[in-house]
Amino acid sequence: MQDKMSIAQAAVMAAEDFVGDGDDVSRSNLYTIGDLAREFGVTLRTLRFYEDKNLITPQRDGMNRLYTRRDRARLKLVLMGKRVGFSLNEIKDMLDLYDLRDGQVVQLKTALGKFNEQIAILERQKKDIEQALAELRRTVSVVGGLLKEKEQAGGGA
């Protein structure tokens, strides 16, 4: 069994939480800022930053932040979006589409289009990186050869 699930599988699970009964605020469906920070390996400051950007909207219990399953799902999608290269503004735009509640057709079409655009961007970056690596490897080979010749001819610096 694979220990790590794919981004696609995780996105589907997060989306199901996101559009499911995420408004359920029973104590078992609430998370503290520390709970989410530990679970996702982020800092408290990161979570507060995402709150400032309206990516997550915790409830307040005095000075404590309480996050619902919906907030947790949004955080999971934010982190996955960042991992594949989306900006926070792009992620917010996609997340905000889920609030339209139109049966998810618009959201899914928009997300699919953005995912395909990001794939094209990453493919171009991959090609650029592969070309840069090939050039560096050729340079290392040439410089290594020159160094070997110099060492054999003169015995070093």
Sequence and secondary structure as in RCSB ss.txt:
>XXXX:A:sequence
MQDKMSIAQAAVMAAEDFVGDGDDVSRSNLYTIGDLAREFGVTLRTLRFYEDKNLITPQRDGMNRLYTRRDRARL
KLVLMGKRVGFSLNEIKDMLDLYDLRDGQVVQLKTALGKFNEQIAILERQKKDIEQALAELRRTVSVVGGLLKEK
EQAGGGA
>XXXX:A:secstr
  SS  HHHHHHHHHHHHHSSTT   GGG EEHHHHHHHHT  HHHHHHHHHTTS   EEETTEEEE HHHHHHH
HHHHHHHHTT  HHHHHHHHHHGGG S SHHHHHHHHHHHHHHHHHHHHHHHHHHHHHHHHHHHHHHHHHHHHHH
HHHH   
